[in-house]
């Protein structure tokens, strides 16, 4: 049996949530291969990761193409040499796909917060999700929340949607001394930490308002780490408007090797997003022993459980009060850290790969 996989996102050097999902799942699936079960990975570029699967049962096909790679070049490749099943880890099914296909839908945030996406991106995501909800043999959702969204907004068949929770990188562990990493990013003293794309859907404007109120009582910094996303300028402007330029640190994209130390050193990990299909940073914070403040909407309560302090992301006052509660209560912070460690075994890439593999095998038959 040959499982074809769109590995275009997994091959990228810089990985946000979707790229991490594709990369880690391919790694875990590669561990399950054999002479009877092979992977064929399609990518338009040479893979950047040094740990790209090198199993004799994994074939990587690099097929360069300047534009519309998925719909033109990948479609042609699958038509010429069809696998037994095609797995697309991120939303977009090729325009032509003769093989049975399984597609992962991470979230429908563009429907809930259209203002956070460029116009043509919204239209494309809506069209492509509607299309593969109709044409894919099976759909995989990251959470029960996303599964419910697919049924509600696209009338997807509930029997064809499987929920597979993401895993976390087991290399992420608490780091006792983060001084050198803090110095690298010009962080001094205690700090709150957010890691993710800087964009409106992440609710960073309200977080800044809440932090401004907290700052009157607690001398801590707020580190907003991540690449610049759609409409990121409003975040930088709000920092200036609130007079927080001395206390808000914007280090940009964080190197993977620095992530564990930076998370471990945070007094609180903040993830106040307005909507998430899963929220991988929640698992990363649990793995590194950071207490979490996150939102009580979409998938975040499902993933965080009792290992985080949940707050209404639209209520700035409630967010400020929750931050002050965490900053003032070391016992609460320790309790959340311990509950995070207890919750982590529910999430692993090995478990996710086993579930995905069964779905792929069933879809090929």
C-alpha positions as CSV (number, residue, x, y, z in Angstrom):
1,X,0.0,0.0,0.0
2,X,1.3,3.5,-0.9
3,X,0.2,6.5,1.1
4,X,0.8,9.7,-0.8
5,X,1.2,12.8,1.4
6,X,1.3,16.5,0.5
7,X,4.5,17.4,2.4
8,X,4.9,20.9,1.1
9,X,4.3,22.6,4.4
10,X,6.4,20.0,6.3
11,X,9.4,20.9,4.2
12,X,9.4,24.5,5.2
13,X,12.3,25.7,7.5
14,X,10.0,28.0,9.6
15,X,7.1,26.1,11.1
16,X,4.0,27.6,12.7
17,X,1.1,25.3,13.8
18,X,0.1,23.9,10.4
19,X,3.6,23.2,9.3
20,X,4.4,21.6,12.7
21,X,1.4,19.4,12.4
22,X,2.4,18.2,8.9
23,X,6.1,17.7,9.9
24,X,5.5,15.8,13.2
25,X,2.8,13.6,11.8
26,X,4.9,12.6,8.8
27,X,7.7,11.7,11.2
28,X,5.4,9.6,13.3
29,X,3.8,7.9,10.3
30,X,7.3,7.1,8.9
31,X,8.0,5.1,12.1
32,X,5.0,2.9,11.1
33,X,6.1,2.0,7.6
34,X,7.1,-1.4,6.3
35,X,7.5,-3.2,3.0
36,X,3.7,-3.5,2.9
37,X,3.1,0.1,3.9
38,X,5.0,2.9,2.2
39,X,4.9,6.7,2.2
40,X,5.3,8.9,-0.9
41,X,6.0,12.5,0.1
42,X,5.4,15.2,-2.4
43,X,7.1,18.6,-2.0
44,X,7.9,21.5,-4.3
45,X,11.2,22.2,-2.5
46,X,14.0,20.2,-0.8
47,X,13.1,19.6,2.8
48,X,14.7,21.9,5.3
49,X,14.6,19.6,8.3
50,X,17.8,17.5,9.0
51,X,15.6,14.8,10.5
52,X,13.5,14.3,7.4
53,X,12.5,10.6,7.3
54,X,15.2,8.5,5.6
55,X,13.4,5.1,5.9
56,X,13.7,2.8,2.9
57,X,10.0,2.7,2.9
58,X,9.6,6.5,2.5
59,X,10.0,8.1,-0.9
60,X,10.4,11.9,-1.2
61,X,9.5,13.3,-4.6
62,X,10.7,16.9,-5.1
63,X,8.6,18.4,-7.9
64,X,9.3,22.1,-8.3
65,X,6.7,24.4,-9.8
66,X,6.4,28.2,-9.6
67,X,2.7,28.8,-8.9
68,X,-0.5,26.8,-8.0
69,X,1.7,23.9,-7.0
70,X,-1.1,22.0,-5.3
71,X,-3.8,22.4,-8.0
72,X,-1.5,21.9,-11.1
73,X,1.7,20.1,-10.3
74,X,0.6,17.9,-7.4
75,X,-2.6,17.1,-9.3
76,X,-0.6,16.0,-12.4
77,X,1.8,13.9,-10.3
78,X,-1.1,12.1,-8.5
79,X,-2.8,11.5,-11.8
80,X,0.3,10.1,-13.4
81,X,1.3,7.8,-10.5
82,X,-1.8,7.6,-8.2
83,X,-1.1,6.4,-4.6
84,X,-3.6,4.1,-2.9
85,X,-4.7,7.1,-0.8
86,X,-3.7,10.7,-0.7
87,X,-3.4,12.5,2.7
88,X,-3.5,16.3,2.7
89,X,-2.5,17.6,6.2
90,X,-3.7,21.1,5.6
91,X,-7.0,22.0,4.0
92,X,-6.4,22.1,0.2
93,X,-7.3,19.1,-2.0
94,X,-5.7,19.2,-5.5
95,X,-8.0,20.3,-8.3
96,X,-7.9,16.8,-9.8
97,X,-7.4,13.8,-7.6
98,X,-8.1,10.3,-8.9
99,X,-7.0,8.7,-5.6
100,X,-9.3,8.6,-2.5
101,X,-8.3,11.5,-0.3
102,X,-8.2,12.3,3.3
103,X,-8.0,16.0,4.3
104,X,-7.2,17.6,7.7
105,X,-9.2,20.7,8.5
106,X,-7.5,22.6,11.3
107,X,-10.1,25.4,11.8
108,X,-12.7,27.6,10.3
109,X,-11.5,30.8,11.8
110,X,-12.0,32.7,8.6
111,X,-15.7,32.4,9.1
112,X,-15.8,33.5,12.7
113,X,-13.3,36.3,12.3
114,X,-13.2,37.4,8.6
115,X,-11.6,40.7,9.5
116,X,-8.4,38.8,10.5
117,X,-7.9,37.5,6.9
118,X,-7.3,39.2,3.5
119,X,-10.4,39.1,1.3
120,X,-9.1,36.7,-1.3
121,X,-7.6,34.4,1.3
122,X,-11.1,34.2,3.0
123,X,-12.8,33.4,-0.3
124,X,-10.2,30.7,-1.2
125,X,-10.4,29.0,2.2
126,X,-14.2,29.0,2.0
127,X,-14.2,27.6,-1.5
128,X,-11.5,24.9,-0.8
129,X,-13.0,23.8,2.5
130,X,-16.5,23.5,1.0
131,X,-15.1,21.6,-1.9
132,X,-13.1,19.0,0.0
133,X,-15.9,18.6,2.6
134,X,-17.9,17.3,-0.4
135,X,-15.2,15.4,-2.3
136,X,-12.8,13.9,0.3
137,X,-13.3,10.3,1.3
138,X,-12.7,11.2,5.0
139,X,-12.1,14.4,7.0
140,X,-9.9,14.8,10.0
141,X,-10.6,17.6,12.5
142,X,-8.1,18.7,15.2
143,X,-10.8,19.0,17.8
144,X,-14.5,18.4,18.6
145,X,-15.0,22.1,18.2
146,X,-13.7,22.0,14.6
147,X,-15.8,18.9,13.8
148,X,-18.9,20.7,15.0
149,X,-18.0,23.7,12.8
150,X,-17.7,21.5,9.7
151,X,-21.1,20.0,10.4
152,X,-22.7,23.4,11.1
153,X,-21.2,25.5,8.3
154,X,-20.6,23.0,5.5
155,X,-23.1,20.2,6.3
156,X,-20.3,17.7,6.3
157,X,-21.4,14.1,7.0
158,X,-20.7,13.5,10.7
159,X,-19.9,9.9,10.1
160,X,-17.0,10.9,7.8
161,X,-15.3,13.2,10.2
162,X,-12.8,11.9,12.7
163,X,-11.3,13.9,15.6
164,X,-7.5,13.4,16.0
165,X,-5.9,15.5,18.6
166,X,-2.4,16.8,18.0
167,X,0.7,15.8,19.9
168,X,3.6,17.7,21.2
169,X,7.4,17.6,20.7
170,X,8.8,15.4,23.5
171,X,12.0,17.3,23.2
172,X,10.2,20.2,24.9
173,X,11.0,19.9,28.6
174,X,11.4,22.4,31.5
175,X,14.7,24.2,31.4
176,X,16.0,25.3,34.8
177,X,18.3,28.1,33.6
178,X,17.0,30.3,30.8
179,X,19.3,33.3,31.5
180,X,21.3,33.0,28.3
181,X,18.2,32.7,26.1
182,X,16.6,35.6,27.9
183,X,19.7,37.7,27.2
184,X,19.6,36.7,23.5
185,X,16.1,38.3,23.2
186,X,16.8,41.2,25.5
187,X,14.4,40.0,28.3
188,X,15.1,41.2,31.8
189,X,13.3,40.2,35.0
190,X,9.9,38.4,35.2
191,X,7.8,38.2,32.1
192,X,4.5,37.0,30.6
193,X,4.9,35.2,27.3
194,X,2.9,34.7,24.1
195,X,4.3,32.8,21.1
196,X,2.4,32.8,17.8
197,X,1.7,34.8,14.8
198,X,1.1,38.5,15.5
199,X,-2.4,39.0,14.0
200,X,-5.8,40.3,15.2
201,X,-7.4,36.8,15.7
202,X,-4.9,36.1,18.5
203,X,-6.5,38.9,20.5
204,X,-3.3,40.7,21.3
205,X,-4.9,44.2,21.4
206,X,-7.1,43.2,24.3
207,X,-4.1,41.4,25.9
208,X,-2.2,44.7,25.7
209,X,-5.1,46.6,27.3
210,X,-5.2,44.0,30.2
211,X,-1.5,44.1,30.6
212,X,-1.6,47.9,30.8
213,X,-3.9,47.6,33.8
214,X,-1.8,44.9,35.4
215,X,1.3,46.9,35.0
216,X,0.2,49.4,37.5
217,X,0.7,46.8,40.2
218,X,3.2,44.3,38.9
219,X,6.6,45.2,37.4
220,X,6.7,42.4,34.7
221,X,7.4,42.5,31.0
222,X,5.1,41.1,28.2
223,X,6.9,39.2,25.5
224,X,5.0,38.9,22.2
225,X,7.1,36.5,20.1
226,X,6.3,35.4,16.6
227,X,6.3,36.4,13.0
228,X,4.2,39.3,11.6
229,X,0.8,38.3,10.3
230,X,-2.1,40.1,8.7
231,X,-2.7,43.6,10.1
232,X,0.2,43.2,12.6
233,X,0.7,47.0,12.5
234,X,-2.2,47.6,14.8
235,X,-0.4,45.7,17.5
236,X,2.7,47.8,17.3
237,X,0.6,51.0,17.3
238,X,-1.3,49.9,20.4
239,X,2.0,49.3,22.2
240,X,3.0,52.9,21.5
241,X,-0.5,54.4,22.3
242,X,-0.5,52.7,25.7
243,X,3.1,53.9,26.4
244,X,4.3,50.3,26.8
245,X,7.3,50.4,24.5
246,X,9.6,49.9,27.5
247,X,7.8,46.9,28.9
248,X,6.5,45.0,25.8
249,X,9.2,43.0,24.0
250,X,8.7,42.0,20.4
251,X,11.6,39.7,19.5
252,X,10.1,38.3,16.3
253,X,10.3,34.6,15.3
254,X,11.8,32.4,18.0
255,X,14.3,29.7,17.1
256,X,13.1,26.2,17.9
257,X,16.1,25.5,20.0
258,X,15.3,28.5,22.2
259,X,11.6,27.8,22.7
260,X,11.7,25.5,25.7
261,X,14.0,27.8,27.7
262,X,11.8,30.8,26.9
263,X,8.6,29.1,27.9
264,X,10.1,27.6,31.0
265,X,11.3,31.0,32.2
266,X,7.9,32.7,31.8
267,X,5.9,33.6,34.9
268,X,2.7,33.0,32.9
269,X,2.1,31.7,29.4
270,X,-0.8,33.8,27.8
271,X,-2.8,32.5,24.9
272,X,-6.0,34.7,24.7
273,X,-6.9,33.8,21.1
274,X,-10.5,34.6,19.9
275,X,-10.6,31.2,18.0
276,X,-8.5,28.2,17.6
277,X,-9.0,24.8,15.9
278,X,-6.6,23.2,18.5
279,X,-4.0,25.5,20.1
280,X,-0.7,23.6,19.9
281,X,1.1,26.3,22.1
282,X,-1.0,25.1,25.0
283,X,0.6,21.7,24.9
284,X,4.1,23.3,24.5
285,X,3.5,25.4,27.6
286,X,2.4,22.4,29.6
287,X,5.4,20.4,28.5
288,X,7.8,23.2,29.6
289,X,6.1,23.7,32.9
290,X,4.5,27.1,32.4
291,X,1.2,28.1,34.0
292,X,-1.4,29.0,31.3
293,X,-4.0,31.7,30.9
294,X,-6.2,31.0,27.8
295,X,-9.6,31.7,26.4
296,X,-12.8,29.9,27.2
297,X,-14.0,29.6,23.6
298,X,-13.7,27.2,20.6
299,X,-11.3,24.3,21.2
300,X,-9.2,25.8,24.0
301,X,-11.2,24.5,27.0
302,X,-11.2,21.1,25.2
303,X,-7.4,21.0,25.0
304,X,-6.4,22.9,28.2
305,X,-9.0,21.2,30.5
306,X,-8.2,22.1,34.1
307,X,-4.6,22.8,33.4
308,X,-5.2,26.5,32.6
309,X,-7.1,29.5,33.9
310,X,-9.8,30.2,31.4
311,X,-11.2,33.7,30.7
312,X,-13.6,35.4,28.3
313,X,-11.3,36.7,25.6
314,X,-13.6,39.7,24.9
315,X,-13.6,40.9,28.5
316,X,-10.5,43.0,29.1
317,X,-11.3,43.5,32.8
318,X,-11.7,39.8,33.4
319,X,-8.4,39.1,31.6
320,X,-6.6,41.7,33.7
321,X,-8.1,40.2,36.9
322,X,-7.0,36.7,35.8
323,X,-3.5,37.9,35.1
324,X,-3.3,39.6,38.5
325,X,-4.6,36.4,40.2
326,X,-1.9,34.3,38.6
327,X,0.9,36.9,39.3
328,X,0.0,37.1,42.9
329,X,-0.7,33.4,43.6
330,X,2.4,31.1,43.4
331,X,0.3,28.2,44.6
332,X,-2.2,28.5,41.8
333,X,0.7,28.7,39.3
334,X,2.2,25.5,40.6
335,X,-1.1,23.7,40.6
336,X,-1.7,24.6,37.0
337,X,1.8,23.4,36.1
338,X,1.3,20.1,37.8
339,X,-2.1,19.6,36.1
340,X,-0.5,20.3,32.8
341,X,2.1,17.5,33.3
342,X,-0.8,15.2,34.2
343,X,-2.7,16.1,31.1
344,X,0.2,15.8,28.6
345,X,0.0,11.9,28.2
346,X,-3.3,12.4,26.4
347,X,-1.5,14.0,23.5
348,X,1.2,12.4,21.4
349,X,2.2,12.3,17.8
350,X,2.6,8.5,18.0
351,X,-1.0,8.2,19.1
352,X,-2.1,10.7,16.4
353,X,-0.2,8.8,13.7
354,X,-1.9,5.5,14.7
355,X,-5.3,7.1,14.4
356,X,-4.6,8.8,11.1
357,X,-3.1,5.6,9.7
358,X,-6.2,3.6,10.4
359,X,-8.3,6.3,8.7
360,X,-6.0,6.2,5.7
361,X,-6.2,2.4,5.4
362,X,-10.0,2.4,5.7
363,X,-10.2,5.2,3.1
364,X,-8.1,3.3,0.6
365,X,-10.3,0.2,0.6
